[in-house]
Amino acid sequence: MRRRTNLVEISLSFLRAYPAYREDDTRQSLLKQIQSLPSSTIKSNGSIKGWPTLPMEELLKEKLWEAFTPLVEEISIRIQPSMQDL
């Protein structure tokens, strides 16, 4: 999260450093999942090298929180084995 803007940012480009997200298709799939979250405030340029964002206060909405949390948990689980290699 950026404190200055209060935006939650997901760096698809940075995730490329992890084996689980190295392939473009995997990051494209993640981008589609992010774009399909139940919020009209998600900003994305549609690039798998981009930084999709959403306002932090949006996560207070139960429906979005319930969709966002499993997505972040999946990312965390998928990068865990390779975190030791960085």
Secondary structure, 3 states (H helix, E strand, C coil): CECCCCEEECCHHHHCCCHHHCCHHHHHHHHHHHHCCCCCCCECCCCCCCCCEEEHHHHHCHHHHHHHHHHHHHHHHHHHHHHCCC
